[in-house]
Amino acid sequence: MTKRKDGVAGIDDGALKKRITIEKSDGRPWSELPMDLLGDISRKLNLVDHLAFGGVCRSWRMSALASESDVIASQPPLVVLPSISADNVLSLYNIFEENTYQIELPTFASKDCCGLSSGYLVFQDRKGQDELWLINPIKRHELKFPTPPTNISHATITSPTTPSDSSFVALSKDFVHLLFYRPSDDKWTIYKTPEPK
């Protein structure tokens, strides 16, 4: 302790430096929290906070990845809203919390959304000339399937665990054909739907 000229007691620089050093050395760094505690914390977060939690450091990211399927499965349904003003922005609306989350994706201006399956949005080129594009807007994982022989109305993938190994099932825009594609196939298989009796 030192006394200033005005008679008020204060802390000298040496004591202040020592105190700051002691305070900094107390406890463990946040990155060294136990994994089970991190897992408990990350499972209680909403989707946006969970994604931010995973960006803090390596140990927090590992914890977030380990609990990711539980967190995503516990989320309420989100309504997908395309943006009118931007070609690469997709809005996800939480109907229970009345919150809207905006996600930037590679441009899909010339594409129509024709399905949602296992967390993946299915997009097809409006002219039907490009391959089908699947993207998980949360994980930002993309998959591509060959161009179908006809425009499709609705589409889904068959396996929620490994989408890249999944088969693809689609209904043509005219509702006359069912289309199937498996990774082992070199082209789409088309079946004509039966005529109503």
Number of C-alpha atoms within 10 A of each C-alpha: 11 12 11 11 7 6 8 8 11 11 12 12 11 9 12 13 12 11 12 10 11 10 10 11 10 8 7 9 9 11 13 10 12 12 15 10 10 20 18 12 15 26 20 13 15 14 19 10 12 21 18 13 18 18 14 12 11 11 18 23 19 16 22 24 17 15 18 20 11 14 18 16 10 13 12 13 13 15 12 17 14 17 13 8 7 12 15 14 19 21 18 18 17 16 12 9 8 7 12 16 14 16 13 13 14 10 12 18 14 11 17 16 19 19 18 18 16 14 16 23 19 23 24 25 19 14 11 16 14 16 15 20 20 25 19 17 18 13 11 13 10 14 14 14 17 15 17 22 14 16 19 25 16 18 24 20 24 16 14 13 9 10 18 15 14 16 17 18 17 22 22 20 14 10 13 12 18 18 19 19 20 18 13 8 10 9 14 17 15 17 12 11 12 8 6 4 3
